[in-house]
Amino acid sequence: MPFSPVTGPRLIAGTHEERVMLARGAIELTKQLELSSLHVLFPQEQDLEALTEAGYMLREGVQFHWENAPGGYDSFDTFLATMSHDKRKKVKQDRRRVADAGVSYTWLRGAEIDEAALDFFYACYENTYREHWNPPYLSREFFDQIHAAAPDSILLVIAEADGQRLACALNMIGGDVMFGRYWGTKEFISGLHFETCYMQGIQYCIENRLARFEGGAQGVHKMSRGMLPTPTWSAHWVADPRFAHAISEFLDEETAAMDQHIQELEAHTPFRKKA
């Protein structure tokens, strides 16, 4: 999925030495093409080690991920029971507010997704962009192609009320991990966004024994829904040594601040503290 903020392999090689060679080769190619910089986004840990050795500067970020229990939670209520009283109460209140508005949910995956469901999702997706005065960057045909090529990778969470579809979230599934990507709605209902994008996703993961739900970029508010801060990284090479020096000094300060920020977030866990 284009522009997905998902950590994964970026240097496709079998050994550390080969990954370092690839990273250095990319720098040489950048120089030959007379480009100003080179950027590697969301590399996994073994790639980070190679990129660091090859001379790239690292930048730290943070996302919020939900982790299933070892062996999986028995139910959504079992998961809720691990949260602190205040956070558990808030989640129940938010979910009840949506249910009291008459909203119910349907999960569609793979062959269950028909043209009408994709049409509805795209209308919601398009509306999200239009509300921010931007055109959607992915076409309706793009989602047809993804569904045709890898149907089981797509989960649609569809909200309905009074027999009418009113909101939809599209999640991607790879292995035992689900990734939140897009959402949209036809009308505002308090709590609908959190329920459609996050709580339904967590419930699906529990019922289908998925290990992790990456809810997407940004959003400290996701912590109150059981998602915890997780560091992410990017690697950068800048041709001009003057810019590179200034950026390196900035990144040293920013990384220290980000580490402190993550520690502060971890101190405010939504889960009950163990005795």
Secondary structure, DSSP 8 states (H G I E B T S, - for coil): -TT----B--S--SSHHHHHHHHHHHHHHHHHTT-SEEEEESB-HHHHHHHHHTT-EEEEEEEEEEE--TT--SSHHHHHTTB-HHHHHHHHHHHHHHHHTT-EEEEEEGGG--HHHHHHHHHHHHHHHHHTT---SS-HHHHHHHHHH-GGGEEEEEEEETTEEEEEEEEEEETTEEEEEEEEESS--TTHHHIIIIIHHHHHHHHTT-SEEEEEE--GGGGGGT-EEEEEEEEEEESSHHHHHHHHHHHHHHHHHHHHHHHHHHTT-SB----
